[in-house]
């Protein structure tokens, strides 16, 4: 009998098994041998501001094929920053899931690690590439790596590499492997240790005696070498970390699959579509109405969540009843209809365009999905832009960040070669006229069913598409007519052109071109637009000067109190130069507020690692706008979360449901600094000094006549805001919730700050999915009162209201997949799946509410969060 060898073929390992993740897992353990002083010499000169910022580790998947061009696969991701840079080793202990399953990783796939920090010069703060290496994911025997590795990080700081992609190119072209060289004893010990951990060797008595000295010997060899080592551990998956069965690379056998839409031309398919989707069937299709069985199928299709791909049978069904869906369900059916179109067949494109020209009016939200990466055809994207032309400036402003990100998926060649003289809109107020002209000039070729225009080319070419305005031109047109839009459009583009933004060079070049086009339009525009352009340029100067000032304060080695004195002194002496402009400056984060001066006496620094500054901006009318200027943190994730909260607030208010939310403003000026609006409030941890949250509210808003001795309006505000943030933080998976980052105002508004962990990522073990403490419930009178019952009803109502708009939130998240936002860039697909799971889109309303209610109940009963809260309080006390 032949013995059976147990292993996993890589092609059979899909992303999930029975609901559990099977993505490869890497545990980044330590960085040893790193000394910041070794990187203080920059360009032959010693600089104290070199290797000044916190150390972080960037990584990406690469495809390295011999004799062919190496390339990065996916976006760069980063681990959390290392706070204590002077420890040896630096302890990270962070788990990262690779963005691709085993079945999508080939024997030439690898992972590149780049160790980096920041340095400061006269032009600002820049990434400083320190060291790096590359390691193939499969070994020479085509077995996926498993167990512990000590990777040698080769020095890169003297090669003048300014970006991660430059470092990646250098590492791959020079074959800088992570395997330690010229250290045979270290390599041997590591190899034997891995075999022991995988159970490949039997432990003898001698092994048991020597294992206790192996680890110290490995550390000694690493230390004596004087090199930097990165400790990583390859584990099977997050759900099965201790599974040591080997994963062997195997290519899948190609078998015919049902519901597969072939990418290549198929003569059978072409004949089928000519027979079933030609112009002669249009009149019949227009009169079709589904029976009950067919309607149930159609309903299931249009109710599918975002990102679901239609099968071939579903596509045929949607196409057959396209007129019925357009008339009855124009908003929900439009993405499904465009998915059903086979864009490689001209006659279908012609019929699709004709139907889109007559498509009933739809809301701007319903066409945002057409701007995602799933819809690449110009007809889809320009039709979406034509319908966005009907949106108000408030709507555009609400989705502007995602619309800027959608430029990544536009036709870059068209953007780069666009002539401004030809960018006059044919949409908007002239849209109906343009449609009629197009239809009047159009004729049908009865033999092919292709819609033709007299004297013009076919619809296969972009010049014959009836909608002429691309997304970039549309955004420029709208921004040049509204300064608030112009302000945010400018700063969102500036953010994408920043050198620290993890985008490919061609993407940055596209954003730079759009920014240049926009500024040129303002320069050649009216006198008002020229003033706007000057204001935007002055904003950039203001932020740059303010950044340099705060950076100099941070570089001082004094204690916090002394740094505050230095900051105030600089604002008194140099504050006027920050705002030396012909007119008061619109503040970038809130362009409706004009800055005349900065109050030096009230400036201060917060007690935290990065010590952000609290500044009071003063308007010409002496109004004060307080902001936090933060250096050293990426605020793009906070900016995204606050935008989602603001959108949820708008959605709920449209349904006459005000939850008293506090969507304060955040603006990331770069990947390393930005502004946060300061809202007066105290952390819930501080309310313990007065006894409880209930006592705090009783003292701020006393009313002996009302329940609990609190003014009815204030108590209602507290209950509503508490319910709102319970629902929102649950849906977005906000982590690291403790009493220091949940705030409360004297008016009863509860709100959350610091969104460094979202989408289920949480540094605390066994964190509850909803952060609702006993103290919060007691402030409502306890779990058996009418107030708590009202709180419960508000939570359920808000959850169901937001659940009806789940596709909108999923679309907005998908549009920022490639923006490099930390908790999304780790695994964009997983990020959307997480939100789908929180909305429970595969369940009925009743089951979804029951699931949410059980999580809400579990949070009140949770014991571990209370223990973690006490630990956090002690750590906060020691830090202060």
C-alpha positions in Angstrom: 0.0 0.0 0.0 1.4 3.4 -1.0 1.7 5.9 1.8 -0.3 9.1 1.3 1.4 12.5 1.5 -0.7 15.2 3.0 -0.4 18.6 1.4 -2.5 21.4 0.0 -2.3 22.2 -3.8 -2.1 26.0 -3.9 -4.7 26.2 -6.7 -7.4 24.7 -4.4 -7.0 27.2 -1.6 -9.6 29.9 -2.1 -9.9 33.0 0.1 -12.4 31.5 2.5 -13.4 28.0 3.7 -16.6 27.6 5.7 -16.6 31.4 6.3 -13.1 31.4 7.7 -10.2 33.2 6.1 -7.5 31.2 4.3 -5.4 34.1 3.2 -1.6 33.6 3.9 -0.6 35.3 7.1 2.7 37.0 8.0 3.5 37.9 11.6 6.1 40.7 11.7 7.8 40.1 15.0 11.0 42.2 15.5 13.5 44.5 13.8 16.9 43.9 15.4 20.2 45.7 15.0 18.5 49.0 14.0 20.2 52.2 15.3 18.8 55.6 14.3 22.3 57.2 14.7 23.6 55.1 11.8 21.3 57.0 9.4 22.0 60.6 10.5 24.5 61.3 7.7 22.6 62.5 4.7 24.4 63.4 1.4 27.7 63.4 3.3 26.5 65.7 6.1 25.3 65.0 9.6 21.7 66.0 10.1 19.8 65.7 13.4 16.5 65.7 11.5 17.6 62.7 9.4 15.8 59.5 10.5 13.8 61.7 12.8 10.3 60.4 12.4 8.8 57.1 13.6 10.1 54.0 11.9 7.6 52.0 9.8 7.8 49.0 7.5 6.2 49.1 4.0 5.6 45.9 2.0 4.0 44.8 -1.3 3.6 41.7 -3.4 5.8 41.6 -6.4 5.9 39.3 -9.5 9.5 38.5 -10.4 9.8 36.5 -13.6 13.3 35.7 -14.9 14.2 37.6 -18.1 11.0 39.6 -17.9 10.2 42.9 -16.3 9.6 42.8 -12.5 6.4 44.6 -11.3 4.6 45.5 -8.2 1.2 43.7 -7.8 -1.2 45.9 -5.8 -0.7 48.9 -3.6 2.0 49.4 -0.9 0.8 48.7 2.7 2.4 49.8 5.9 2.7 48.4 9.4 1.9 50.5 12.4 4.7 52.9 13.3 7.3 52.0 15.9 7.2 54.5 18.8 10.4 53.6 20.7 13.1 53.7 18.0 15.9 53.3 20.5 14.9 49.8 21.7 16.7 46.8 20.4 15.0 44.8 19.1 12.1 47.0 17.9 9.0 45.0 18.7 6.2 45.1 16.1 4.3 41.9 16.6 1.8 42.7 13.9 -0.1 40.2 11.8 -0.7 41.0 8.1 -2.8 39.0 5.7 -1.5 39.0 2.2 -4.0 40.6 -0.2 -4.1 37.6 -2.5 -5.1 34.0 -1.7 -2.8 31.0 -2.3 -4.6 30.2 -5.5 -3.6 33.6 -7.0 0.1 33.5 -5.9 2.5 31.9 -8.3 6.0 30.4 -7.8 7.5 33.7 -9.0 5.5 35.8 -6.5 7.5 37.4 -3.7 7.2 40.1 -1.1 9.4 43.2 -0.7 10.0 44.9 2.6 11.2 48.5 2.9 12.2 50.0 6.2 11.7 53.8 6.2 11.5 56.9 8.4 11.4 60.6 7.6 13.9 63.4 7.3 13.4 67.1 7.2 15.1 69.7 5.1 14.3 73.2 3.9 11.6 72.0 1.5 9.7 70.0 4.1 9.3 66.5 5.4 10.2 63.5 3.1 10.3 59.8 3.3 13.7 58.4 4.1 14.3 54.9 2.7 16.6 53.1 5.1 16.8 49.4 4.2 15.1 46.7 2.3 15.0 43.2 1.0 13.0 40.8 -1.2 12.0 37.2 -0.5 10.2 34.8 -2.8 7.0 33.3 -1.2 7.8 29.8 -2.5 11.1 28.1 -1.8 13.2 26.3 -4.5 11.0 23.2 -4.0 7.9 25.2 -4.8 6.6 24.9 -1.2 5.1 28.0 0.3 7.3 29.3 3.1 6.3 28.4 6.6 7.6 29.2 10.2 10.3 31.7 11.3 12.7 33.6 9.1 15.3 36.3 10.0 15.6 38.5 6.9 18.6 40.6 6.4 17.6 44.2 5.6 20.2 45.6 3.3 21.1 49.3 3.6 19.6 51.6 1.0 19.8 55.1 2.5 23.0 56.0 0.5 21.3 55.4 -2.9 19.2 58.5 -2.8 15.9 56.6 -3.2 12.9 58.9 -2.6 9.9 56.6 -3.0 8.9 53.1 -2.3 8.7 52.2 -6.0 12.3 53.5 -6.5 13.4 51.3 -3.6 11.5 48.3 -5.1 13.1 48.8 -8.4 16.6 48.9 -6.8 16.0 45.8 -4.7 14.7 43.7 -7.6 17.2 44.8 -10.2 20.1 44.1 -7.8 18.5 40.9 -6.5 18.8 42.0 -2.9 17.5 38.9 -1.2 16.5 38.7 2.5 18.5 35.5 3.1 21.5 36.3 5.2 24.8 36.0 3.3 28.1 34.8 4.6 26.5 33.6 7.9 26.4 29.8 7.5 25.9 29.0 11.2 23.0 31.4 11.4 21.4 30.0 8.3 21.9 26.4 9.5 20.3 27.2 13.0 17.4 29.0 11.4 16.7 26.1 8.9 16.9 23.4 11.6 14.6 25.5 13.9 12.0 25.8 11.2 12.1 22.1 10.6 11.5 21.5 14.3 8.6 23.9 14.4 7.0 22.2 11.4 7.4 18.8 13.0 9.7 17.5 10.3 12.3 16.3 12.7 11.9 14.0 15.7 13.1 15.5 19.0 15.9 13.4 20.4 17.2 13.7 23.9 20.2 15.8 22.6 17.8 18.1 20.8 15.9 18.8 24.0 19.2 19.7 25.7 20.4 22.0 23.0 17.2 23.8 22.1 17.5 26.1 25.1 20.7 27.6 23.8 19.8 27.8 20.1 17.7 31.0 20.4 20.4 32.9 22.4 23.0 31.7 19.9 20.9 33.0 17.0 20.5 36.4 18.7 24.3 36.5 19.4 25.1 35.8 15.8 22.7 38.5 14.6 24.2 41.0 17.1 27.8 40.2 16.2 27.2 40.6 12.4 26.2 44.3 12.9 23.4 44.0 10.4 19.7 44.8 10.5 17.4 41.7 10.7 13.6 41.6 10.2 11.9 38.7 12.0 8.9 37.3 10.2 6.8 34.2 10.8 4.8 32.7 7.9 1.6 31.1 9.2 -1.0 29.2 7.2 -3.9 31.7 7.9 -5.4 33.8 10.6 -8.0 31.1 11.3 -5.5 28.3 11.3 -2.2 29.7 12.5 -0.7 26.4 13.8 -1.5 24.3 10.7 1.8 23.1 9.2 0.7 21.1 6.2 2.8 22.2 3.2 1.2 24.3 0.5 2.7 23.2 -2.8 2.4 25.3 -5.9 0.2 23.8 -8.6 -1.5 25.4 -11.5 -5.2 24.8 -11.8 -6.5 22.5 -14.6 -8.6 24.4 -17.0 -12.1 23.1 -17.2 -15.2 24.6 -18.8 -17.1 26.7 -16.4 -20.7 27.7 -16.5 -21.7 31.3 -16.4 -18.2 32.3 -17.6 -18.1 35.2 -20.1 -15.2 34.6 -22.4 -12.9 37.5 -23.1 -11.9 36.4 -26.6 -14.1 36.6 -29.7 -16.4 33.6 -30.0 -18.3 33.1 -33.3 -21.0 31.0 -31.6 -21.6 33.8 -29.0 -21.7 36.4 -31.8 -24.3 34.5 -33.7 -26.4 34.0 -30.6 -26.3 37.7 -29.7 -27.1 38.7 -33.3 -30.2 36.5 -33.1 -31.4 37.5 -29.6 -30.1 41.0 -29.1 -30.6 42.7 -32.5 -32.7 45.7 -33.5 -35.6 43.5 -34.7 -36.3 42.4 -31.1 -36.4 45.9 -29.7 -40.2 46.4 -30.2 -40.9 43.0 -28.6 -38.6 43.6 -25.7 -40.2 47.0 -25.1 -43.6 45.4 -24.4 -42.3 42.5 -22.3 -43.6 42.2 -18.8 -42.3 39.5 -16.4 -44.6 36.8 -14.9 -44.3 36.1 -11.1 -41.6 33.5 -11.5 -39.5 35.8 -13.8 -40.2 38.8 -11.6 -38.8 36.9 -8.5 -35.6 36.2 -10.5 -35.3 39.9 -11.6 -36.0 41.1 -8.1 -33.2 38.9 -6.7 -30.8 40.2 -9.4 -31.5 43.9 -8.7 -31.3 43.4 -5.0 -27.9 41.9 -5.2 -25.3 43.8 -3.2 -22.6 46.0 -4.6 -19.9 44.1 -6.5 -21.9 41.0 -7.4 -21.1 39.9 -11.0 -24.0 38.8 -13.2 -23.9 35.3 -14.6 -24.5 34.8 -18.3 -28.1 33.7 -17.7 -28.8 36.6 -15.4 -27.3 39.0 -18.0 -29.6 37.6 -20.6 -32.6 38.0 -18.3 -31.8 41.6 -17.5 -31.3 42.5 -21.2 -34.6 40.9 -22.2 -36.5 43.0 -19.6 -34.3 46.1 -19.8 -37.2 48.4 -20.8 -39.4 47.1 -18.0 -36.5 47.7 -15.5 -35.7 51.1 -16.8 -39.3 52.2 -16.4 -40.1 50.6 -13.0 -36.7 50.6 -11.3 -34.4 53.1 -13.0 -32.1 53.7 -10.1 -31.4 50.2 -8.8 -31.3 48.5 -12.2 -29.0 50.7 -14.1 -25.7 49.0 -12.9 -27.2 45.6 -13.6 -28.3 46.7 -17.1 -24.8 48.0 -18.0 -23.3 44.8 -16.7 -25.6 42.8 -19.0 -24.3 44.7 -22.1 -21.6 42.8 -24.1 -19.5 45.8 -25.0 -17.5 43.9 -27.6 -20.5 43.7 -29.9 -21.3 47.1 -31.7 -25.0 46.5 -32.1 -25.4 46.0 -28.4 -23.5 49.2 -27.7 -25.8 51.1 -30.0 -28.9 49.7 -28.4 -27.6 50.4 -24.9 -26.8 54.0 -25.9 -30.3 54.5 -27.3 -31.9 53.2 -24.1 -29.6 55.3 -21.9 -30.5 58.5 -23.8 -34.1 57.8 -22.8 -33.4 56.6 -19.3 -35.6 58.2 -16.7 -34.0 60.7 -14.2 -32.0 59.1 -11.4 -30.3 60.5 -8.3 -26.6 61.2 -8.4 -26.0 58.5 -5.8 -27.3 55.8 -8.1 -24.7 56.5 -10.8 -21.6 56.6 -8.6 -21.2 52.9 -9.0 -20.6 53.5 -12.7 -17.4 55.3 -11.9 -15.8 52.4 -10.1 -13.1 50.2 -11.6 -15.7 47.6 -12.7 -17.1 49.9 -15.4 -14.4 50.8 -17.9 -16.3 51.6 -21.1 -16.6 55.3 -22.0 -20.4 55.0 -22.4 -20.9 54.0 -18.8 -18.6 56.6 -17.3 -19.7 59.5 -19.5 -23.3 58.6 -18.9 -22.7 58.7 -15.2 -21.0 62.1 -15.6 -24.0 63.4 -17.5 -26.3 62.5 -14.7 -24.0 64.0 -12.1 -24.4 67.3 -13.9 -27.9 67.5 -12.3 -26.5 67.2 -8.8 -26.3 70.2 -6.5 -23.0 71.6 -5.3 -23.8 70.2 -1.9 -24.1 66.7 -3.3 -20.9 67.1 -5.3 -19.1 68.3 -2.2 -20.4 65.3 -0.3 -18.8 62.8 -2.7 -15.9 65.0 -4.0 -13.2 62.9 -2.4 -14.4 59.7 -4.1 -15.0 61.5 -7.4 -11.3 62.6 -7.3 -10.3 59.1 -6.6 -12.4 57.8 -9.5 -10.1 59.7 -11.8 -7.7 56.7 -11.3 -10.1 54.6 -13.4 -10.7 57.1 -16.2 -9.1 57.0 -19.6 -5.8 58.7 -18.7 -4.8 59.2 -22.3 -8.0 61.2 -22.9 -7.3 63.3 -19.7 -3.7 64.0 -20.6 -4.5 65.1 -24.2 -7.8 67.0 -23.5 -8.0 70.4 -25.1 -9.6 73.0 -22.8 -11.2 74.8 -25.8 -13.2 71.6 -26.6 -14.3 70.9 -23.1 -17.6 72.8 -23.3 -20.3 70.7 -21.7 -23.0 69.1 -23.7 -24.7 67.9 -20.6 -26.6 69.8 -18.0 -29.1 72.4 -19.3 -28.3 71.4 -23.0 -28.6 67.7 -22.3 -32.2 67.2 -23.6 -31.5 69.3 -26.7 -28.3 67.2 -27.3 -30.3 64.0 -27.0 -32.9 65.1 -29.5 -30.3 66.2 -32.0 -28.5 62.9 -31.7 -31.7 60.9 -32.2 -32.8 63.0 -35.1 -29.4 62.5 -36.9 -29.3 58.9 -36.0 -30.3 56.1 -38.4 -30.3 52.3 -38.1 -28.5 49.9 -40.3 -31.2 47.2 -40.4 -28.7 44.5 -41.4 -26.5 45.0 -38.4 -28.7 46.8 -35.9 -26.0 49.5 -35.4 -27.1 53.0 -34.6 -25.3 55.4 -37.0 -25.0 59.1 -37.2 -25.2 60.9 -40.5 -21.7 61.8 -41.7 -20.1 60.5 -38.5 -18.3 57.4 -37.3 -19.8 54.5 -35.4 -20.5 54.5 -31.7 -17.4 52.4 -31.1 -15.3 55.5 -31.2 -15.5 58.0 -28.4 -16.1 60.9 -30.7 -19.5 59.4 -31.5 -20.6 58.9 -27.9 -23.4 61.4 -27.3 -22.0 62.5 -23.9 -18.8 64.4 -24.4 -17.7 65.5 -20.9 -15.3 63.2 -19.0 -15.1 63.2 -15.2 -12.0 65.4 -15.0 -13.5 68.1 -17.2 -16.8 67.9 -15.2 -15.1 68.4 -11.9 -13.1 71.3 -13.2 -16.2 72.9 -14.6 -18.1 72.6 -11.3 -15.1 73.7 -9.2 -14.6 76.9 -11.2 -18.2 78.0 -10.3 -18.1 77.4 -6.6 -15.1 78.4 -4.3 -15.9 75.8 -1.7 -15.8 73.0 -4.3 -12.6 74.7 -5.8 -11.0 74.7 -2.4 -11.6 71.0 -1.6 -10.9 69.9 -5.2 -7.5 71.7 -5.1 -6.5 70.1 -1.8 -7.7 66.6 -2.7 -5.6 66.8 -5.9 -2.6 68.2 -3.9 -2.9 65.3 -1.6 -2.6 62.8 -4.5 0.4 64.5 -5.9 2.3 64.5 -2.6 5.5 62.4 -2.8 4.4 60.3 0.2 1.2 59.2 -1.4 1.5 55.5 -2.4 0.4 55.8 -6.0 2.1 54.7 -9.2 4.1 57.4 -11.1 1.6 57.4 -14.0 -1.3 58.0 -11.6 0.5 60.9 -9.9 1.3 62.4 -13.3 -2.4 62.2 -14.2 -3.4 64.0 -10.9 -0.7 66.6 -11.5 -2.0 67.2 -15.0 -5.6 67.7 -13.8 -4.4 70.1 -11.1 -2.4 72.1 -13.7 -5.5 72.2 -15.9 -7.6 73.4 -13.1 -5.2 76.2 -12.1 -4.9 77.2 -15.7 -8.7 77.5 -16.1 -8.8 79.8 -13.0 -5.9 81.8 -14.3 -7.6 82.4 -17.6 -11.0 83.0 -16.0 -12.8 85.9 -14.6 -11.4 88.3 -12.1 -13.1 86.4 -9.3 -11.6 83.1 -10.4 -8.2 84.7 -10.6 -8.6 85.8 -6.9 -9.6 82.2 -6.1 -6.4 81.0 -7.7 -4.4 83.4 -5.7 -6.1 82.3 -2.5 -5.4 78.6 -3.2 -1.7 79.3 -3.8 -1.6 81.5 -0.6 -3.2 78.6 1.3 -0.3 76.3 0.2 2.2 78.9 1.4 0.4 79.3 4.7 0.3 75.5 5.4 4.0 75.1 4.3 5.2 77.9 6.7 3.0 76.6 9.6 4.4 73.1 9.0 8.0 74.4 9.1 7.2 76.3 12.4 5.6 73.3 14.1 8.4 71.1 12.9 11.0 73.3 14.5 9.1 73.1 17.8 8.9 69.3 17.6 12.7 69.1 16.9 13.4 70.9 20.2 14.5 68.4 22.9 12.8 70.3 25.7 9.8 69.1 27.7 6.2 69.8 26.6 5.8 73.0 28.8 8.9 74.5 27.3 7.8 73.6 23.8 4.5 75.4 24.3 6.4 78.6 25.3 8.5 78.2 22.2 5.4 77.8 20.0 3.8 80.9 21.5 6.9 82.9 21.1 7.2 81.9 17.4 3.6 82.8 16.8 4.1 86.3 18.4 7.2 87.1 16.4 6.6 85.2 13.1 2.8 84.7 13.2 2.1 87.8 11.1 4.4 86.5 8.3 2.2 83.4 8.1 -0.7 85.5 6.9 1.0 88.3 5.0 -1.4 88.3 2.1 -3.4 91.1 0.4 -6.7 89.8 1.8 -7.9 87.5 4.7 -7.1 83.9 3.8 -9.9 81.3 3.4 -8.9 78.4 5.7 -8.3 75.2 3.7 -10.4 73.0 6.0 -13.3 75.4 6.1 -13.0 78.0 3.2 -16.0 79.9 4.6 -13.9 81.0 7.5 -11.4 83.8 6.7 -8.2 84.0 8.8 -6.9 87.4 9.8 -4.5 86.2 12.6 -3.6 83.4 15.0 -4.0 83.9 18.7 -0.5 83.2 20.1 -1.5 83.2 23.8 -4.0 80.3 23.5 -1.7 78.0 21.4 -0.8 74.8 23.1 0.4 71.2 22.5 -1.5 68.1 23.4 -0.1 65.3 25.6 0.6 62.6 23.0 3.5 61.1 21.1 3.2 63.5 18.1 2.2 66.5 20.3 -0.2 68.1 17.9 -0.8 71.8 18.2 -4.1 73.5 19.2 -4.4 76.8 17.4 -7.1 79.5 17.6 -7.7 81.2 14.2 -9.2 84.7 14.4 -11.3 86.2 11.6 -11.5 89.9 10.7 -14.8 90.0 12.7 -12.9 88.5 15.7 -14.7 85.2 15.4 -12.5 82.2 16.6 -12.1 78.9 14.9 -10.1 76.3 16.8 -8.1 73.7 14.9 -5.6 71.0 15.7 -2.6 70.9 13.4 -1.1 67.4 13.5 2.3 66.3 12.1 3.5 62.8 11.9 0.2 61.0 11.3 -1.7 60.1 8.2 -5.1 61.7 8.6 -6.6 60.3 5.3 -8.3 57.5 7.2 -9.9 59.9 9.7 -10.9 62.2 6.8 -12.7 59.2 5.1 -14.5 58.1 8.3 -15.7 61.6 9.1 -16.9 62.0 5.5 -18.9 58.7 5.9 -20.3 60.0 9.2 -21.3 63.3 7.6 -23.0 61.3 4.8 -24.8 59.1 7.2 -26.0 62.2 9.0 -27.3 63.7 5.8 -29.1 60.4 4.9 -30.7 60.2 8.3 -31.8 63.8 8.3 -33.4 63.4 4.9 -35.6 60.8 6.6 -36.4 63.3 9.3 -34.2 61.4 11.8 -31.7 63.7 13.6 -29.2 61.8 15.8 -27.3 64.9 16.9 -24.0 63.6 15.3 -20.8 65.7 15.3 -19.1 65.2 12.0 -16.3 67.6 12.6 -14.0 68.6 9.8 -10.7 66.9 8.9 -8.3 67.8 6.1 -5.2 65.8 5.2 -2.8 68.2 3.7 -0.4 65.4 3.0 0.2 61.8 4.1 2.1 63.2 7.2 0.2 66.2 8.4 -3.2 67.9 8.3 -5.9 69.8 10.2 -8.6 68.6 12.6 -11.5 70.8 13.8 -11.4 71.2 17.6 -14.8 70.5 19.2 -15.2 71.5 22.9 -15.8 68.4 25.0 -14.4 66.2 27.6 -13.3 62.5 27.4 -15.7 60.2 29.1 -12.7 59.2 31.3 -12.8 62.7 32.8 -16.4 62.4 33.9 -15.3 59.9 36.5 -13.8 62.8 38.4 -17.3 64.1 38.9 -18.7 60.6 39.8 -20.3 59.5 36.5 -21.6 60.6 33.1 -25.0 61.1 34.8 -23.5 63.5 37.4 -21.6 65.4 34.7 -24.9 66.1 32.8 -26.8 66.9 35.9 -24.3 69.6 36.9 -24.1 71.0 33.3 -27.8 71.0 32.6 -29.8 70.7 35.9 -33.6 70.5 35.8 -35.4 69.1 38.9 -38.6 68.8 36.9 -37.3 66.6 34.2 -36.3 62.9 34.4 -33.0 62.1 36.1 -32.6 65.8 37.0 -31.3 66.7 33.5 -32.9 69.1 31.0 -35.0 67.1 28.6 -33.3 68.5 25.5 -29.8 67.6 26.8 -30.8 64.1 27.8 -32.5 63.5 24.4 -29.4 64.8 22.7 -27.2 62.4 24.7 -29.5 59.4 24.0 -29.7 60.1 20.3 -26.0 60.8 19.8 -25.0 57.7 21.8 -27.3 55.6 19.7 -26.0 57.1 16.5 -22.4 56.4 17.2 -23.1 52.9 18.5 -24.6 52.1 15.1 -22.0 53.9 13.0 -18.9 52.6 14.8 -20.4 49.1 14.5 -21.0 49.4 10.8 -17.6 50.8 10.1 -15.8 48.5 12.5 -14.1 51.3 14.4 -11.5 49.8 16.8 -9.4 51.0 19.8 -12.4 52.5 21.6 -11.7 53.6 25.1 -12.9 56.4 27.4 -10.2 58.8 26.2 -11.4 58.9 22.6 -15.2 59.1 23.3 -16.1 62.7 24.0 -19.1 64.4 25.6 -20.1 68.1 25.4 -22.1 70.0 28.1 -25.0 70.0 25.7 -25.1 66.2 25.8 -23.6 65.5 22.4 -21.5 62.3 22.5 -19.0 61.8 19.7 -16.0 59.7 18.9 -12.5 60.9 17.8 -9.3 59.1 16.6 -10.2 56.6 13.8 -6.8 54.9 13.5 -8.4 51.5 13.4 -11.4 50.7 11.3 -13.0 47.8 9.4 -12.5 45.3 12.3 -8.9 46.1 13.0 -8.3 46.6 16.8 -5.1 46.4 18.8 -7.1 45.2 21.8 -7.9 41.5 22.2 -11.6 40.4 22.3 -12.8 43.9 21.7 -16.7 44.1 21.5 -18.2 45.1 18.2 -20.2 47.9 19.8 -18.7 50.1 22.5 -21.5 50.6 25.0 -20.4 50.7 28.6 -22.5 50.3 31.8 -21.7 54.0 32.6 -23.3 55.1 29.3 -26.4 53.0 30.1 -26.6 54.3 33.6 -26.6 57.9 32.3 -30.0 56.9 30.6 -31.3 55.7 34.0 -30.3 52.1 33.6 -31.4 49.2 31.3 -35.0 49.0 32.6 -36.1 52.6 32.0 -38.1 54.2 29.2 -35.0 56.2 28.2 -33.0 53.1 27.5 -36.0 51.6 25.6 -36.0 54.8 23.5 -32.3 54.4 23.0 -32.8 50.9 21.7 -35.6 51.9 19.3 -33.3 54.7 17.9 -30.5 52.2 17.4 -32.7 49.8 15.4 -34.3 52.6 13.4 -31.0 54.1 12.5 -29.5 50.7 11.6 -32.4 49.9 9.2 -32.3 53.4 7.7 -28.6 53.2 6.9 -29.0 49.6 5.7 -31.3 50.7 2.9 -28.4 52.8 1.6 -25.7 50.1 2.1 -24.8 50.1 -1.6 -24.0 53.8 -1.5 -21.5 53.3 1.3 -20.0 50.3 -0.4 -19.6 52.2 -3.6 -17.8 55.0 -1.8 -15.5 52.6 -0.1 -14.7 50.8 -3.4 -13.8 54.2 -5.0 -11.0 54.6 -2.5 -9.6 51.0 -2.8 -6.4 52.2 -4.4 -5.9 55.4 -2.4 -3.5 53.7 0.0 -5.6 54.3 3.1 -4.1 52.0 5.7 -6.9 49.7 6.8 -8.4 49.5 3.3 -5.1 49.0 1.4 -4.3 45.9 3.5 -7.1 44.1 1.6 -9.6 46.2 -0.3 -11.9 43.2 -1.1 -11.9 42.2 2.6 -12.8 45.8 3.5 -15.9 45.8 1.4 -16.8 42.2 2.6 -16.5 43.4 6.2 -19.0 46.2 5.7 -21.4 43.9 3.8 -21.2 41.5 6.7 -22.0 44.3 9.2 -25.0 45.4 7.2 -26.0 41.7 7.0 -27.1 42.2 3.4 -27.7 38.5 2.9 -30.3 38.4 5.6 -33.8 39.8 6.1 -34.4 43.0 8.1 -35.6 41.0 11.1 -32.5 38.7 11.2 -30.1 41.7 10.6 -31.7 43.6 13.5 -31.5 40.5 15.8 -27.8 40.1 14.9 -27.1 43.8 15.7 -29.1 43.7 18.9 -27.2 40.7 20.1 -23.9 42.6 19.5 -25.3 45.6 21.4 -26.2 43.4 24.4 -22.9 41.6 24.4 -21.1 45.0 24.6 -22.8 45.8 27.9 -22.0 42.4 29.4 -18.4 42.4 28.2 -15.8 42.2 30.9 -12.5 42.3 28.9 -13.1 45.9 27.7 -13.4 47.1 31.3 -10.1 45.4 32.1 -8.5 47.0 29.0 -10.0 50.3 30.0 -8.2 50.2 33.4 -4.9 49.3 31.7 -5.3 52.2 29.3 -6.1 54.6 32.1 -2.9 53.5 33.9 -0.8 53.9 30.7 -2.3 57.3 30.1 -1.4 58.4 33.7 2.2 57.2 33.2 2.4 59.0 29.9 1.3 62.3 31.4 
